[in-house]
Amino acid sequence: MSHSGHGGDMPGPACKISMLWNWYTIDACFLSSSWHINSNGAFAATCIGVILMVILLEGLRRLGKEYDEHIQRDFAARVALIANGGINGGVAQQSNTAAAVCPAGSGPSNASREALAPQTVTFRASPLQQLIRSLIHTATFGLAYIVMLLAMYYNGYVIICILIGALLGKFLCDWLTRTVTITPGGEALVKDSNANGIEEPTVCCG
């Protein structure tokens, strides 16, 4: 049985893939045959890459929440500016009108009560804002799906790296801070100073 002397004609080592828990290093493959581990250095680079990938995933999740809060704060600020201008002018005018029309000792008119009643303003993102939100969501969802596929190789080292990445990502990208306001009456009011904590603990969905 003859063999060619050219190394390129020789079949390479097969990928080690298992649907059971394993600790494969050399000849392990992930996602495609081109991601074939042929040295300890390549496997170490894969582990580092997986950790960075999960940290990036947590960062994208945080970015999505921060962007949502940014556009909501901007809208709330514009509404407050318009409302304050309307109240400062409208209430003073209604007060003068009520003083001239209503007899002394009578309560405010129905029109005055309706003007001072709470009003609801609906926020709707602009097409550009919605596009940016969709792009962030798509990147987050796609990266989360890739991490999920890597976990499905049941490689113990890769799964440990995913957990390390989740730990570092939470530590770096979701630092919890709160602002506490002390009222003159001594009451403590807790207010979020940044986005709420990341709610999705798994990587199966973005």
FIPABA-245277 format. One line per 2 residues: their letters; for each residue x, y, z of N, C-alpha, C, CB. Coordinates in Angstrom, 2 decimals, decimal comma. Last residue first. Glycine has a CB too. Example, Ala and Ser with C-alpha at 12.3 -4.5 7.8 and 13.67 -1.06 7.14 Angstrom:
2
sa) 12,85 -2,25 7,08 13,67 -1,06 7,14 12,90 0,03 7,87 14,08 -0,60 5,72 ~ 13,19 -5,69 7,80 12,30 -4,50 7,80 13,20 -3,30 7,80 11,31 -4,47 9,05 $
This chain:
206
gc) -30,33 36,68 23,96 -29,76 38,00 24,10 -30,64 38,91 24,89 -29,49 38,59 22,76 ~ -29,97 33,39 25,39 -30,74 34,39 24,64 -30,15 35,76 24,92 -32,26 34,34 25,01 $
cv) -28,25 31,87 26,76 -29,04 31,20 25,73 -29,87 32,18 24,92 -29,95 30,16 26,36 ~ -26,72 32,69 28,80 -26,30 33,16 27,49 -27,11 32,49 26,40 -24,81 32,89 27,28 $
tp) -28,18 33,92 31,88 -27,71 32,89 30,99 -27,33 33,49 29,66 -28,76 31,81 30,80 ~ -29,21 36,05 33,33 -28,02 35,38 33,85 -27,44 34,34 32,91 -28,35 34,73 35,15 $
ee) -30,44 39,08 32,61 -30,32 37,78 31,95 -29,08 37,06 32,44 -30,27 37,93 30,42 ~ -30,31 41,53 33,89 -31,28 40,57 34,37 -31,09 39,18 33,78 -32,65 41,06 34,07 $
ig) -27,97 43,70 35,19 -28,29 42,85 34,05 -29,16 41,70 34,53 -27,00 42,32 33,36 ~ -29,31 46,37 37,20 -28,45 45,24 36,99 -28,89 44,39 35,80 -28,39 44,39 38,22 $
na) -30,13 49,55 35,65 -30,34 48,46 36,59 -29,43 47,30 36,26 -31,80 48,01 36,60 ~ -27,93 52,30 34,98 -28,85 51,25 34,55 -28,98 50,19 35,63 -28,38 50,63 33,24 $
ns) -27,58 54,72 37,63 -27,23 54,18 36,32 -28,22 53,07 36,00 -25,75 53,65 36,29 ~ -28,65 55,52 39,94 -27,80 56,49 39,25 -27,30 55,97 37,93 -26,63 56,87 40,12 $
dk) -31,81 55,14 41,40 -30,77 54,56 40,56 -29,98 55,66 39,90 -31,38 53,62 39,50 ~ -32,41 56,23 44,70 -32,62 56,45 43,28 -31,47 55,84 42,50 -32,75 57,96 42,97 $
vl) -34,02 56,23 47,75 -33,00 55,58 46,94 -33,37 55,74 45,48 -32,85 54,07 47,31 ~ -34,44 58,45 50,31 -35,00 58,04 49,03 -33,88 57,48 48,17 -35,72 59,22 48,32 $
ae) -35,02 58,69 53,68 -34,00 58,34 52,68 -34,68 57,81 51,44 -32,98 57,30 53,25 ~ -36,19 61,34 55,70 -36,50 60,15 54,92 -35,44 59,94 53,85 -37,90 60,27 54,27 $
gg) -35,88 63,70 57,08 -35,07 62,56 57,50 -35,35 61,29 56,74 -35,27 62,32 58,94 ~ -37,18 65,87 56,10 -37,83 65,14 57,17 -37,06 63,93 57,65 -39,17 64,71 56,72 $
pt) -35,58 66,69 53,98 -35,55 67,48 55,23 -36,21 66,76 56,40 -36,22 68,81 55,01 ~ -34,20 63,58 52,62 -35,16 64,68 52,64 -35,05 65,47 53,94 -36,59 64,15 52,45 $
it) -31,45 62,38 51,04 -32,00 62,57 52,38 -32,92 63,80 52,36 -30,86 62,73 53,45 ~ -31,00 60,08 48,50 -31,34 61,47 48,79 -31,99 61,55 50,17 -32,28 62,05 47,71 $
vt) -28,62 58,02 47,17 -29,56 58,13 48,28 -29,75 59,61 48,58 -29,06 57,36 49,54 ~ -27,93 56,21 44,31 -27,90 57,54 44,89 -28,99 57,63 45,96 -28,10 58,64 43,81 $
rt) -25,90 53,34 43,62 -27,20 53,92 43,95 -26,98 55,31 44,55 -28,00 53,00 44,94 ~ -24,39 50,89 41,56 -24,30 52,14 42,29 -25,71 52,68 42,51 -23,42 53,18 41,54 $
lw) -22,76 47,99 40,55 -23,98 48,53 41,13 -23,70 49,81 41,91 -24,65 47,50 42,03 ~ -21,34 47,32 37,51 -21,02 47,76 38,87 -22,23 48,48 39,45 -19,75 48,69 38,89 $
dc) -21,15 45,75 35,16 -22,41 45,94 35,85 -22,16 46,28 37,31 -23,28 44,67 35,74 ~ -18,67 45,28 34,00 -19,69 45,97 33,21 -20,98 46,25 33,96 -20,00 45,17 32,00 $
lf) -16,97 43,92 35,80 -16,49 45,10 35,08 -17,61 45,93 34,46 -15,53 44,68 33,99 ~ -18,46 41,84 36,93 -17,64 42,70 37,78 -17,29 44,01 37,08 -16,36 41,97 38,20 $
kg) -19,59 40,60 34,70 -20,47 41,20 35,72 -19,69 42,20 36,56 -21,09 40,11 36,62 ~ -17,21 39,79 33,45 -18,12 40,69 32,78 -19,07 41,37 33,74 -18,90 39,96 31,73 $
ll) -16,15 38,00 35,29 -15,42 39,24 35,00 -16,33 40,26 34,32 -14,20 38,96 34,12 ~ -18,20 36,02 35,17 -17,81 36,65 36,44 -17,13 37,99 36,19 -16,88 35,73 37,24 $
ag) -18,19 35,32 32,48 -19,41 35,88 33,08 -19,09 36,60 34,39 -20,44 34,77 33,32 ~ -15,57 34,30 32,26 -15,96 35,49 31,50 -17,22 36,15 32,06 -16,18 35,14 30,05 $
il) -15,86 32,06 33,89 -14,91 33,12 34,27 -15,25 34,41 33,54 -13,45 32,69 33,95 ~ -17,72 30,64 32,37 -18,09 31,10 33,71 -17,15 32,20 34,20 -18,07 29,92 34,70 $
ic) -16,17 30,15 30,10 -17,43 30,90 29,97 -17,84 31,45 31,33 -18,54 30,00 29,39 ~ -14,15 28,59 31,22 -13,80 29,91 30,68 -15,05 30,76 30,50 -13,07 29,76 29,34 $
ii) -15,62 26,31 31,82 -15,01 27,07 32,92 -14,66 28,47 32,44 -13,75 26,35 33,46 ~ -16,19 25,54 29,21 -17,29 25,92 30,09 -16,76 26,72 31,29 -18,06 24,67 30,58 $
vy) -13,61 24,91 28,32 -14,35 26,00 27,67 -15,50 26,47 28,57 -14,90 25,55 26,30 ~ -12,99 22,72 29,97 -12,16 23,93 30,00 -12,92 25,13 29,42 -10,85 23,71 29,23 $
gn) -14,96 20,81 29,29 -14,87 21,35 30,64 -14,08 22,64 30,70 -14,26 20,35 31,55 ~ -17,05 20,83 26,58 -15,64 20,82 26,96 -15,50 21,53 28,31 -14,74 21,50 25,86 $
yy) -19,52 20,71 25,41 -19,33 20,04 26,70 -17,86 19,90 27,07 -19,97 18,67 26,67 ~ -20,43 22,03 23,25 -19,37 21,04 22,99 -18,99 20,30 24,27 -18,14 21,72 22,39 $
ma) -22,15 23,94 24,15 -22,74 22,65 23,77 -21,70 21,63 23,34 -23,73 22,85 22,66 ~ -20,66 26,23 24,43 -20,95 25,45 25,63 -21,48 24,08 25,29 -21,94 26,19 26,52 $
ll) -20,74 27,14 21,80 -19,47 26,70 22,36 -19,69 25,85 23,61 -18,58 27,90 22,70 ~ -23,44 27,88 21,64 -22,95 26,77 20,82 -21,61 26,25 21,34 -22,82 27,21 19,36 $
mv) -23,43 30,06 23,43 -24,23 28,88 23,73 -23,75 27,67 22,93 -25,71 29,16 23,45 ~ -21,80 31,83 22,03 -21,33 31,32 23,32 -22,11 30,07 23,71 -21,47 32,40 24,41 $
iy) -23,52 32,29 19,85 -22,22 31,66 19,63 -21,67 31,08 20,92 -21,22 32,66 19,03 ~ -25,62 33,58 21,17 -25,87 32,29 20,50 -24,56 31,55 20,24 -26,64 32,51 19,18 $
al) -24,41 35,92 22,01 -24,91 34,99 23,01 -25,16 33,61 22,41 -26,20 35,52 23,64 ~ -23,93 37,10 19,53 -22,79 36,69 20,35 -23,23 35,70 21,43 -22,13 37,91 20,99 $
gf) -26,62 37,57 18,70 -25,72 36,72 17,92 -24,54 36,22 18,73 -25,21 37,47 16,72 ~ -27,57 39,29 20,74 -28,21 37,99 20,51 -27,28 37,05 19,75 -29,53 38,16 19,74 $
ta) -25,87 41,52 20,41 -25,92 40,80 21,68 -26,48 39,40 21,49 -26,78 41,56 22,70 ~ -26,45 42,28 17,78 -25,08 41,90 18,14 -25,06 41,10 19,44 -24,20 43,14 18,28 $
th) -29,21 42,85 18,11 -28,77 41,80 17,18 -27,36 41,33 17,51 -28,83 42,31 15,74 ~ -29,15 44,99 19,95 -29,81 43,74 20,30 -29,35 42,59 19,42 -31,32 43,89 20,21 $
il) -27,82 46,91 18,43 -27,22 46,45 19,68 -27,82 45,11 20,09 -27,41 47,49 20,80 ~ -29,71 47,18 16,36 -28,35 46,73 16,06 -27,66 46,20 17,31 -27,53 47,86 15,44 $
sr) -31,94 48,15 17,76 -32,02 46,86 17,08 -30,64 46,31 16,77 -32,83 46,99 15,80 ~ -31,01 50,62 18,64 -31,42 49,62 19,62 -31,45 48,22 19,00 -32,81 49,97 20,20 $
il) -30,65 51,83 16,14 -29,49 51,61 17,00 -29,81 50,56 18,05 -29,05 52,93 17,68 ~ -33,34 51,91 15,31 -32,35 51,18 14,53 -31,13 50,86 15,38 -31,94 51,98 13,28 $
qq) -34,46 53,60 17,21 -34,90 52,21 17,16 -33,94 51,34 16,36 -36,30 52,12 16,56 ~ -33,14 55,97 16,55 -32,94 55,38 17,87 -33,35 53,91 17,88 -33,72 56,14 18,92 $
lp) -34,20 56,34 13,94 -32,75 56,17 14,14 -32,47 55,52 15,49 -32,03 57,52 14,04 ~ -37,00 56,61 14,47 -36,49 55,52 13,63 -34,99 55,27 13,81 -36,77 55,82 12,17 $
sa) -37,39 57,35 18,05 -37,32 57,75 16,65 -36,81 56,58 15,80 -36,41 58,99 16,47 ~ -39,58 55,90 20,48 -38,24 56,12 19,92 -38,34 56,53 18,46 -37,38 54,84 20,06 $
rf) -41,97 57,52 22,32 -41,76 56,59 21,21 -40,43 56,91 20,57 -42,92 56,67 20,17 ~ -43,75 58,10 25,29 -42,47 58,19 24,59 -42,41 57,13 23,49 -41,27 58,03 25,57 $
tv) -46,58 59,93 26,27 -46,06 58,66 25,75 -44,77 58,90 24,97 -47,11 57,96 24,85 ~ -47,58 61,46 29,18 -46,91 61,68 27,90 -46,27 60,36 27,47 -45,83 62,83 28,01 $
tq) -50,26 62,42 31,18 -49,43 61,32 30,70 -48,87 61,65 29,33 -50,23 60,01 30,66 ~ -50,68 64,63 33,96 -50,84 64,32 32,55 -49,86 63,24 32,15 -50,66 65,57 31,68 $
pa) -52,43 65,50 36,94 -51,30 64,84 36,27 -51,64 64,50 34,82 -50,90 63,55 37,02 ~ -54,06 68,76 37,06 -54,11 67,29 37,18 -52,91 66,68 36,47 -55,43 66,73 36,60 $
la) -54,18 71,45 36,62 -53,16 70,99 37,57 -53,15 69,48 37,73 -53,39 71,64 38,91 ~ -56,30 71,64 34,86 -54,97 72,08 34,40 -53,87 71,57 35,31 -54,91 73,60 34,31 $
er) -58,41 70,79 36,42 -58,01 69,96 35,28 -56,62 70,34 34,80 -59,02 70,09 34,13 ~ -58,56 72,92 38,22 -58,22 71,58 38,72 -57,76 70,66 37,58 -59,42 70,95 39,44 $
sa) -59,30 74,96 36,48 -58,02 75,04 37,18 -57,60 73,68 37,70 -58,11 76,03 38,33 ~ -61,79 74,08 35,65 -60,72 74,26 34,65 -59,36 74,31 35,30 -60,95 75,53 33,82 $
ns) -63,20 74,16 38,03 -62,95 72,87 37,39 -61,83 72,96 36,37 -64,22 72,35 36,73 ~ -61,66 76,52 40,36 -62,61 76,12 39,34 -62,25 74,75 38,77 -62,67 77,16 38,23 $
pg) -61,00 76,28 43,89 -60,56 76,46 42,51 -61,62 75,95 41,54 -59,24 75,75 42,26 ~ -63,51 77,58 46,25 -62,41 76,72 45,81 -62,04 76,97 44,37 -62,78 75,27 46,00 $
sg) -64,11 80,76 47,86 -64,54 79,64 47,01 -63,32 78,87 46,55 -65,37 80,14 45,80 ~ -63,03 82,93 49,20 -63,39 81,76 49,97 -63,85 80,59 49,14 -64,45 82,11 50,93 $
ap) -64,32 85,41 47,02 -63,39 85,05 48,09 -63,93 83,85 48,86 -63,16 86,23 49,04 ~ -65,43 84,30 43,77 -65,55 85,09 45,00 -64,61 84,60 46,06 -66,97 85,05 45,52 $
cv) -63,70 84,22 40,69 -64,24 83,49 41,83 -64,37 84,41 43,03 -63,36 82,28 42,17 ~ -62,52 86,14 38,94 -63,85 85,60 38,68 -64,47 85,00 39,93 -63,78 84,57 37,59 $
aa) -60,02 86,94 39,86 -60,94 87,96 39,37 -62,37 87,45 39,26 -60,47 88,47 38,02 ~ -58,80 84,61 40,59 -58,95 85,64 41,61 -59,96 86,70 41,17 -57,59 86,30 41,91 $
at) -58,75 83,27 38,14 -59,58 82,74 39,22 -59,82 83,79 40,29 -58,94 81,50 39,84 ~ -56,92 84,85 36,75 -58,28 84,75 36,27 -59,22 84,28 37,37 -58,36 83,82 35,08 $
ns) -54,63 84,41 38,24 -55,16 85,77 38,13 -56,61 85,75 37,69 -54,32 86,60 37,16 ~ -54,38 81,66 37,82 -54,52 82,17 39,18 -55,11 83,57 39,16 -53,17 82,17 39,90 $
qq) -53,99 81,48 35,08 -55,21 80,92 35,65 -55,45 81,44 37,06 -55,16 79,40 35,66 ~ -51,46 82,69 34,91 -52,59 83,31 34,23 -53,90 82,80 34,81 -52,53 83,03 32,72 $
av) -49,95 80,92 36,42 -50,04 82,32 36,85 -51,24 82,99 36,21 -48,76 83,08 36,52 ~ -50,25 78,60 34,90 -50,79 78,63 36,26 -50,94 80,07 36,74 -49,88 77,84 37,21 $
gg) -48,95 79,27 32,44 -50,37 78,94 32,49 -50,97 79,07 33,87 -50,58 77,57 31,98 ~ -46,24 79,81 33,00 -47,08 80,81 32,36 -48,56 80,56 32,56 -46,78 80,86 30,90 $
ni) -45,41 77,55 34,43 -45,06 78,88 34,94 -45,92 79,97 34,31 -43,58 79,17 34,69 ~ -46,36 75,49 32,78 -46,92 75,68 34,12 -46,65 77,09 34,62 -46,34 74,64 35,10 $
gg) -44,83 75,74 30,44 -46,27 75,87 30,37 -46,89 76,14 31,72 -46,87 74,63 29,78 ~ -42,25 75,37 31,46 -42,58 76,61 30,77 -44,07 76,84 30,71 -42,01 76,61 29,39 $
na) -42,52 72,78 32,47 -42,21 73,89 33,38 -42,53 75,23 32,74 -40,74 73,84 33,79 ~ -42,98 71,35 30,10 -44,01 71,41 31,14 -43,76 72,56 32,09 -44,06 70,10 31,91 $
il) -40,56 71,64 28,71 -41,80 72,17 28,12 -42,87 72,34 29,19 -42,31 71,25 27,00 ~ -38,86 70,36 30,54 -38,60 71,74 30,14 -39,85 72,38 29,56 -37,46 71,80 29,12 $
av) -39,96 67,80 30,67 -39,95 68,63 31,87 -39,72 70,09 31,53 -38,87 68,15 32,84 ~ -39,46 66,96 28,04 -40,85 67,08 28,50 -40,91 67,98 29,74 -41,45 65,69 28,82 $
ra) -36,67 66,91 28,07 -37,36 67,82 27,16 -38,81 68,02 27,58 -37,30 67,28 25,73 ~ -36,22 64,96 30,03 -35,71 66,32 30,24 -36,42 67,30 29,33 -34,20 66,37 29,99 $
af) -37,37 62,71 28,86 -37,94 63,23 30,11 -37,47 64,66 30,36 -37,55 62,34 31,30 ~ -35,61 62,35 26,68 -37,03 62,68 26,45 -37,66 63,28 27,69 -37,80 61,42 26,02 $
dr) -33,27 61,75 28,07 -33,30 62,91 27,18 -34,74 63,33 26,91 -32,58 62,59 25,86 ~ -34,02 59,42 29,39 -33,68 60,61 30,18 -33,73 61,87 29,32 -32,29 60,46 30,80 $
qi) -34,39 57,77 27,15 -35,52 58,06 28,02 -35,25 59,30 28,88 -35,83 56,86 28,91 ~ -31,85 57,62 26,09 -32,88 58,26 25,27 -34,12 58,56 26,11 -33,25 57,37 24,08 $
he) -30,57 56,35 28,32 -30,11 57,65 27,80 -31,22 58,33 27,01 -28,86 57,47 26,92 ~ -31,80 53,91 28,62 -31,98 54,91 29,66 -31,56 56,30 29,19 -31,19 54,53 30,90 $
dy) -30,93 52,70 26,24 -32,35 52,87 26,49 -32,59 53,95 27,55 -32,98 51,55 26,93 ~ -28,16 52,70 26,73 -28,68 53,49 25,63 -30,18 53,73 25,81 -28,41 52,79 24,29 $
ek) -27,98 50,94 28,91 -27,55 52,33 29,06 -28,13 53,21 27,96 -26,01 52,41 29,05 ~ -28,88 48,56 27,73 -29,64 49,17 28,83 -29,26 50,64 29,01 -29,40 48,40 30,13 $
gl) -26,85 48,17 25,81 -28,25 48,27 25,42 -29,10 48,94 26,48 -28,80 46,92 25,11 ~ -24,58 47,98 27,44 -24,69 49,08 26,49 -26,13 49,28 26,06 -23,80 48,81 25,27 $
rr) -25,05 45,59 28,77 -25,06 46,83 29,54 -25,23 48,04 28,61 -23,76 46,96 30,35 ~ -24,78 43,86 26,61 -26,03 43,91 27,35 -26,14 45,22 28,14 -26,14 42,71 28,30 $
lg) -22,14 44,35 25,93 -23,19 44,71 24,99 -24,55 44,77 25,68 -23,24 43,71 23,83 ~ -20,84 43,32 28,22 -20,71 44,74 27,89 -21,79 45,20 26,92 -19,34 45,02 27,31 $
el) -21,45 40,64 28,01 -21,99 41,39 29,14 -21,91 42,89 28,89 -21,24 41,02 30,44 ~ -19,97 40,16 25,64 -21,41 39,93 25,68 -22,06 40,71 26,82 -21,71 38,44 25,83 $
li) -17,37 40,66 26,49 -17,96 41,53 25,48 -19,48 41,39 25,46 -17,38 41,22 24,09 ~ -17,11 38,46 28,20 -17,03 39,83 28,75 -17,65 40,82 27,78 -15,56 40,22 29,05 $
vm) -17,25 36,44 26,29 -18,33 36,55 27,28 -18,31 37,92 27,95 -18,20 35,43 28,34 ~ -14,87 36,96 24,89 -16,14 36,95 24,18 -17,31 37,13 25,16 -16,30 35,65 23,39 $
li) -12,89 36,60 26,78 -13,11 37,94 26,25 -14,46 38,04 25,54 -11,98 38,33 25,30 ~ -13,17 33,79 27,07 -13,37 34,69 28,22 -13,67 36,11 27,73 -12,12 34,70 29,14 $
vg) -12,50 32,94 24,49 -13,85 32,67 25,02 -14,14 33,59 26,19 -13,98 31,18 25,46 ~ -9,81 33,76 24,33 -10,81 34,32 23,43 -12,23 34,12 23,92 -10,66 33,71 22,07 $
ic) -8,65 32,10 26,25 -8,63 33,55 26,45 -9,69 34,22 25,58 -7,23 34,13 26,15 ~ -9,12 29,63 24,97 -9,68 29,89 26,30 -9,73 31,40 26,58 -8,86 29,18 27,39 $
ta) -7,62 29,97 22,61 -9,07 29,75 22,55 -9,73 30,06 23,88 -9,37 28,30 22,14 ~ -5,06 30,16 23,64 -5,62 31,32 22,95 -7,14 31,19 22,82 -4,99 31,48 21,55 $
af) -4,82 27,55 24,60 -4,79 28,65 25,55 -5,38 29,92 24,93 -3,34 28,90 26,03 ~ -4,85 26,20 22,15 -5,95 25,97 23,10 -6,00 27,08 24,15 -5,80 24,60 23,77 $
ag) -2,49 27,11 21,04 -3,75 27,42 20,37 -4,93 27,21 21,30 -3,91 26,55 19,12 ~ -0,68 26,03 22,88 -0,79 27,47 22,73 -2,10 27,87 22,07 0,37 27,99 21,94 $
ns) -0,95 23,30 22,42 -1,39 23,84 23,70 -1,54 25,36 23,65 -0,40 23,46 24,80 ~ -2,29 22,61 19,14 -1,19 22,84 20,08 -1,76 23,39 21,37 -0,13 23,81 19,48 $
ni) -4,46 22,43 17,50 -3,34 21,52 17,21 -2,15 21,75 18,13 -2,91 21,67 15,78 ~ -7,84 22,73 17,17 -6,75 22,96 18,13 -5,64 21,94 17,86 -7,26 22,86 19,60 $
hw) -9,57 24,19 14,64 -8,99 22,91 15,05 -7,78 23,19 15,94 -8,58 22,04 13,81 ~ -11,54 25,63 13,05 -11,19 25,93 14,45 -10,71 24,63 15,09 -12,43 26,54 15,24 $
ss) -12,17 24,35 10,72 -11,04 25,29 10,69 -10,63 25,74 12,10 -11,39 26,51 9,84 ~ -14,46 22,95 11,27 -13,20 22,19 11,19 -11,99 23,11 11,13 -13,22 21,28 9,96 $
sl) -16,38 24,85 13,71 -16,06 24,41 12,35 -14,73 23,66 12,37 -16,01 25,61 11,37 ~ -17,10 24,79 16,52 -17,92 25,47 15,52 -17,63 25,04 14,09 -17,71 26,94 15,64 $
fc) -14,06 23,41 17,43 -15,21 24,20 17,88 -15,82 24,93 16,69 -14,79 25,20 18,99 ~ -12,13 20,53 18,33 -12,64 21,45 17,31 -13,88 22,15 17,85 -12,97 20,70 15,99 $
ad) -9,11 19,13 19,57 -10,49 19,56 19,80 -10,89 20,57 18,73 -10,65 20,17 21,22 ~ -6,45 18,55 19,26 -7,38 18,01 18,26 -8,85 18,29 18,60 -7,17 16,52 18,13 $
it) -5,82 18,98 22,70 -5,27 18,80 21,36 -6,29 18,07 20,49 -3,92 18,03 21,41 ~ -8,18 18,69 24,64 -7,38 19,88 24,35 -6,84 19,80 22,93 -6,21 20,03 25,38 $
yw) -11,06 17,49 26,33 -10,19 17,47 25,17 -9,43 18,79 25,05 -11,01 17,19 23,89 ~ -12,65 16,63 28,43 -11,54 17,54 28,72 -10,55 17,55 27,56 -10,83 17,15 30,04 $
nw) -16,26 16,35 28,49 -14,92 15,93 28,09 -13,92 17,01 28,47 -14,85 15,62 26,58 ~ -19,58 15,15 28,55 -18,56 15,97 29,21 -17,17 15,45 28,87 -18,77 15,98 30,74 $
lm) -20,76 14,38 25,23 -20,67 14,12 26,66 -19,56 15,00 27,24 -20,40 12,61 26,94 ~ -20,55 14,65 22,60 -21,76 15,22 23,18 -21,85 14,91 24,67 -23,00 14,69 22,46 $
si) -17,40 15,48 21,18 -18,21 14,59 22,01 -19,42 15,34 22,53 -17,38 14,02 23,17 ~ -14,74 15,42 18,95 -16,01 16,06 19,31 -16,85 15,04 20,07 -16,78 16,58 18,04 $
kc) -11,77 15,90 17,64 -12,36 15,21 18,79 -13,59 15,99 19,23 -11,33 15,07 19,97 ~ -11,04 15,59 14,20 -11,48 16,42 15,32 -12,07 15,55 16,41 -12,50 17,48 14,85 $
ap) -8,22 13,71 13,03 -9,65 13,98 13,10 -9,97 14,84 14,32 -10,44 12,66 13,16 ~ -5,28 14,92 11,43 -5,93 14,26 12,55 -7,39 14,67 12,64 -5,20 14,58 13,85 $
gp) -5,27 14,88 7,78 -4,93 15,41 9,09 -5,65 14,65 10,19 -5,27 16,88 9,16 ~ -4,03 12,75 5,21 -5,18 13,28 5,96 -4,75 13,75 7,34 -6,28 12,22 6,09 $
md) -1,52 13,84 3,00 -1,86 12,98 4,13 -3,06 13,57 4,86 -0,65 12,81 5,09 ~ -0,84 15,71 1,18 -1,74 14,65 0,73 -2,18 13,75 1,86 -1,08 13,83 -0,34 $
gg) 0,98 17,35 2,44 -0,34 17,90 2,15 -1,33 16,85 1,71 -0,23 18,97 1,11 ~ 3,32 15,89 2,56 2,51 15,98 3,76 1,11 16,51 3,49 3,20 16,86 4,77 $
hg) 4,21 13,62 0,08 3,86 15,00 0,37 2,93 15,05 1,57 3,21 15,67 -0,85 ~ 4,58 10,97 -0,52 5,57 11,58 0,33 5,24 13,01 0,71 6,89 11,53 -0,34 $
sh) 1,78 8,77 -0,35 2,48 9,88 -0,99 3,45 10,51 0,00 1,49 10,94 -1,51 ~ 1,98 5,29 -0,01 1,61 6,57 0,56 2,40 7,66 -0,13 1,85 6,60 2,09 $
sm) 0,76 2,06 -0,99 1,69 3,18 -1,16 1,10 4,43 -0,52 2,00 3,42 -2,65 ~ 0,85 -1,18 0,00 0,00 0,00 0,00 0,89 1,23 0,00 -0,96 0,00 1,22 $
